[in-house]
């Protein structure tokens, strides 16, 4: 069984609105940029903590 880790992503109200717009518009390029900007640092921290 694989080990599970927690990934916590904290976003401001503006960032949540941006994410909602991306999802509503199905904007793939903006989604990738958003993940690179907001999720990449958290992912690195989660992987480094193990």
Secondary structure, DSSP 4 states (H G I P E B T S, - for coil): -PPP--------HHHHHHHHHHHHHT-HHHHHHHIIIIIHHHHHHHHHT-
